[in-house]
């Protein structure tokens, strides 16, 4: 489902990295706009975990 997106830090301020990112694509951060949250999507019951091997190994 959709819920208001939140880009603010724990003190209620917009972190500069979000401002820079959205400025670079010519828009303001969609704070409070309905959208999807990857963290919430990852918990959907229709998803299944799969092992992909040594994914995080850095040489």
DSSP file (Angstrom, degrees, kcal/mol; ACC not computed):
  #  RESIDUE AA STRUCTURE BP1 BP2  ACC     N-H-->O    O-->H-N    N-H-->O    O-->H-N    TCO  KAPPA ALPHA  PHI   PSI    X-CA   Y-CA   Z-CA
    1    1 A X              0   0    0      0, 0.0     2,-0.3     0, 0.0    36,-0.3   0.000 360.0 360.0 360.0 170.0    0.0    0.0    0.0
    2    2 A X        +     0   0    0     34,-0.1     2,-0.3    32,-0.1    34,-0.2  -0.728 360.0 169.3 -98.1 148.6    0.9    3.6   -0.2
    3    3 A X  E     -A   35   0A   0     32,-2.3    32,-2.0    -2,-0.3     2,-0.1  -0.960  48.1 -72.7-148.2 160.8    1.7    5.8    2.8
    4    4 A X  E     -A   34   0A   0     -2,-0.3    30,-0.2    30,-0.2     2,-0.2  -0.366  52.7-125.1 -60.0 129.5    3.2    9.3    3.1
    5    5 A X        -     0   0    0     28,-2.5    27,-3.1    25,-0.3     2,-0.5  -0.508  22.4-156.8 -75.8 144.4    6.9    9.3    2.3
    6    6 A X        +     0   0    0     25,-0.2    25,-0.1    -2,-0.2    24,-0.0  -0.975  26.7 163.1-129.0 119.2    9.3   10.6    4.9
    7    7 A X        +     0   0    0     -2,-0.5     8,-0.7    22,-0.1    11,-0.1   0.328  45.1 113.8-110.6   2.8   12.7   11.9    4.1
    8    8 A X  B     -B   14   0B   0      6,-0.2     6,-0.2     1,-0.1    -2,-0.0  -0.405  63.6-123.1 -79.3 152.1   13.3   13.8    7.4
    9    9 A X    >   -     0   0    0      4,-3.2     3,-2.2    -2,-0.1    -1,-0.1  -0.206  42.8 -83.9 -81.4-178.0   15.9   12.9    9.9
   10   10 A X  T 3  S+     0   0    0      1,-0.3    -1,-0.1     2,-0.1    -2,-0.1   0.667 130.8  53.4 -64.7 -16.6   15.1   12.1   13.6
   11   11 A X  T 3  S-     0   0    0      2,-0.2    -1,-0.3     0, 0.0     3,-0.1   0.368 121.4-105.2 -97.8   3.5   15.1   15.8   14.4
   12   12 A X  S <  S+     0   0    0     -3,-2.2     2,-0.3     1,-0.3    -2,-0.1   0.637  78.8 128.5  85.3  14.6   12.6   16.7   11.7
   13   13 A X        -     0   0    0     -6,-0.0    -4,-3.2     1,-0.0     2,-0.7  -0.753  64.4-114.7-104.2 151.4   15.1   18.2    9.3
   14   14 A X  B     -B    8   0B   0     -2,-0.3    -6,-0.2    -6,-0.2     5,-0.0  -0.749  35.9-126.0 -82.0 115.9   15.7   17.4    5.6
   15   15 A X    >>  -     0   0    0     -8,-0.7     4,-1.7    -2,-0.7     3,-0.9  -0.321  15.4-123.2 -61.3 144.2   19.2   15.9    5.3
   16   16 A X  H 3> S+     0   0    0      1,-0.3     4,-3.0     2,-0.2     5,-0.2   0.800 107.9  64.1 -62.4 -29.6   21.3   17.7    2.7
   17   17 A X  H 3> S+     0   0    0      2,-0.2     4,-2.2     1,-0.2    -1,-0.3   0.875 104.0  47.0 -65.0 -34.0   21.9   14.5    0.7
   18   18 A X  H <> S+     0   0    0     -3,-0.9     4,-2.7     2,-0.2     5,-0.3   0.922 112.3  50.1 -69.3 -42.4   18.2   14.3   -0.1
   19   19 A X  H  X S+     0   0    0     -4,-1.7     4,-2.5     1,-0.2    -2,-0.2   0.938 113.2  45.9 -59.8 -46.6   18.1   17.9   -1.1
   20   20 A X  H  X S+     0   0    0     -4,-3.0     4,-2.1     2,-0.2    -1,-0.2   0.913 113.0  50.5 -62.8 -43.4   21.1   17.5   -3.4
   21   21 A X  H  X S+     0   0    0     -4,-2.2     4,-0.8    -5,-0.2    -2,-0.2   0.960 115.0  40.7 -60.6 -52.4   19.7   14.3   -4.9
   22   22 A X  H ><>S+     0   0    0     -4,-2.7     5,-2.7     1,-0.2     3,-0.6   0.860 112.8  55.2 -69.7 -33.8   16.3   15.8   -5.7
   23   23 A X  H ><5S+     0   0    0     -4,-2.5     3,-1.6    -5,-0.3    -1,-0.2   0.897 102.7  58.4 -59.5 -39.0   17.8   19.1   -6.8
   24   24 A X  H 3<5S+     0   0    0     -4,-2.1    -1,-0.2     1,-0.3    -2,-0.2   0.739 109.7  42.9 -66.7 -21.7   20.0   17.1   -9.3
   25   25 A X  T <<5S-     0   0    0     -4,-0.8    -1,-0.3    -3,-0.6    -2,-0.2   0.247 120.5-107.8-107.1  11.8   16.8   15.7  -10.9
   26   26 A X  T < 5S+     0   0    0     -3,-1.6     2,-0.3     1,-0.2    -3,-0.2   0.804  83.2  93.0  74.8  31.5   15.0   19.1  -10.9
   27   27 A X  S   <S-     0   0    0     -5,-2.7    -2,-0.3    -6,-0.1    -1,-0.2  -0.976  71.1-110.3-147.6 162.6   12.5   18.5   -8.2
   28   28 A X        -     0   0    0     -2,-0.3     2,-0.1     1,-0.1    -9,-0.1  -0.581  52.5 -82.9 -89.0 158.8   12.0   19.0   -4.5
   29   29 A X        -     0   0    0     -2,-0.2     2,-2.1     1,-0.1    -1,-0.1  -0.388  39.3-126.1 -60.4 132.5   11.8   16.0   -2.1
   30   30 A X    >   +     0   0    0     -2,-0.1     3,-1.9     2,-0.1   -25,-0.3  -0.247  40.4 178.6 -79.9  53.3    8.3   14.6   -2.2
   31   31 A X  T 3   +     0   0    0     -2,-2.1   -25,-0.2     1,-0.3     3,-0.1  -0.354  68.7   4.2 -59.2 125.5    8.0   14.8    1.6
   32   32 A X  T 3  S+     0   0    0    -27,-3.1    -1,-0.3     1,-0.3     2,-0.2   0.339  95.4 133.6  82.5  -7.3    4.5   13.6    2.7
   33   33 A X    <   -     0   0    0     -3,-1.9   -28,-2.5   -28,-0.1    -1,-0.3  -0.535  67.0-101.6 -75.7 141.1    3.5   12.6   -0.8
   34   34 A X  E     +A    4   0A   0    -30,-0.2     2,-0.3    -2,-0.2   -30,-0.2  -0.402  67.6 122.9 -63.6 135.6    1.8    9.1   -1.0
   35   35 A X  E     -A    3   0A   0    -32,-2.0   -32,-2.3    -2,-0.1     2,-0.3  -0.922  57.5 -70.3-169.0-168.7    4.2    6.5   -2.2
   36   36 A X        -     0   0    0     -2,-0.3     2,-0.5   -34,-0.2   -34,-0.1  -0.759  30.2-145.9-106.0 153.0    5.9    3.2   -1.5
   37   37 A X     >  -     0   0    0    -36,-0.3     4,-2.8    -2,-0.3     3,-0.3  -0.972   7.3-148.2-119.0 117.8    8.6    2.5    1.0
   38   38 A X  H  > S+     0   0    0     -2,-0.5     4,-2.0     1,-0.2    -1,-0.1   0.854 100.1  54.8 -54.7 -36.6   11.2   -0.1    0.2
   39   39 A X  H  4 S+     0   0    0      2,-0.2     4,-0.4     1,-0.2    -1,-0.2   0.934 112.3  42.5 -62.6 -45.5   11.5   -1.1    3.8
   40   40 A X  H >4 S+     0   0    0     -3,-0.3     3,-1.3     1,-0.2    -2,-0.2   0.896 112.0  54.6 -67.9 -39.6    7.8   -1.8    4.0
   41   41 A X  H >< S+     0   0    0     -4,-2.8     3,-1.7     1,-0.3    -1,-0.2   0.852  99.4  62.3 -61.8 -34.3    7.7   -3.5    0.7
   42   42 A X  T 3< S+     0   0    0     -4,-2.0    -1,-0.3     1,-0.3    -2,-0.2   0.682 100.0  55.1 -66.9 -16.0   10.5   -5.9    1.8
   43   43 A X  T <  S+     0   0    0     -3,-1.3    -1,-0.3    -4,-0.4    -2,-0.2   0.386  76.9 128.1 -97.4   2.9    8.1   -7.2    4.5
   44   44 A X    X   -     0   0    0     -3,-1.7     3,-1.5    -4,-0.2    -3,-0.0  -0.336  63.1-132.4 -62.6 139.1    5.3   -8.1    2.1
   45   45 A X  T 3  S+     0   0    0      1,-0.3    -1,-0.1     3,-0.0    -3,-0.0   0.679 101.5  67.3 -68.2 -17.4    4.1  -11.7    2.6
   46   46 A X  T 3  S+     0   0    0      2,-0.0    -1,-0.3     0, 0.0     2,-0.2   0.599  85.4  90.2 -79.4  -9.4    4.2  -12.4   -1.2
   47   47 A X    <   -     0   0    0     -3,-1.5     2,-0.4    -6,-0.1    -5,-0.0  -0.598  60.8-158.4 -89.1 149.4    8.0  -12.1   -1.2
   48   48 A X        -     0   0    0     -2,-0.2     2,-0.2     2,-0.0    -2,-0.0  -0.991  18.1-123.5-127.3 133.2   10.3  -15.0   -0.6
   49   49 A X        -     0   0    0     -2,-0.4     2,-0.4     2,-0.0     0, 0.0  -0.535  28.5-172.1 -74.6 138.5   13.9  -14.8    0.5
   50   50 A X        -     0   0    0     -2,-0.2     2,-0.4     0, 0.0    -2,-0.0  -0.988  23.1-123.4-130.5 143.6   16.5  -16.4   -1.7
   51   51 A X        -     0   0    0     -2,-0.4     3,-0.1     1,-0.1    -2,-0.0  -0.717  22.3-177.1 -86.8 131.8   20.2  -16.9   -1.0
   52   52 A X        -     0   0    0     -2,-0.4     2,-0.2     1,-0.4    -1,-0.1   0.216  39.3-119.7-113.2  13.9   22.5  -15.3   -3.6
   53   53 A X  S    S-     0   0    0      1,-0.1     2,-1.9     2,-0.0    -1,-0.4  -0.582  74.5  -5.8  88.9-148.0   25.8  -16.5   -2.2
   54   54 A X  S >  S+     0   0    0     -2,-0.2     3,-1.3     1,-0.2    -1,-0.1  -0.359  76.6 153.2 -85.3  57.6   28.6  -14.3   -1.0
   55   55 A X  T 3   +     0   0    0     -2,-1.9    -1,-0.2     1,-0.3    -2,-0.0   0.842  68.0  45.6 -59.2 -40.8   26.9  -11.1   -2.2
   56   56 A X  T 3  S+     0   0    0     -3,-0.3     2,-0.3     2,-0.1    -1,-0.3   0.385  80.1 123.1 -90.2   4.8   28.5   -8.7    0.3
   57   57 A X    <   -     0   0    0     -3,-1.3     2,-0.5     2,-0.0    -3,-0.0  -0.519  43.5-164.9 -70.9 125.1   32.1  -10.0   -0.1
   58   58 A X              0   0    0     -2,-0.3    -2,-0.1     1,-0.1    -3,-0.0  -0.947 360.0 360.0-113.1 128.9   34.4   -7.2   -1.2
   59   59 A X              0   0    0     -2,-0.5    -1,-0.1     0, 0.0    -2,-0.0   0.419 360.0 360.0 -98.9 360.0   37.8   -8.0   -2.6
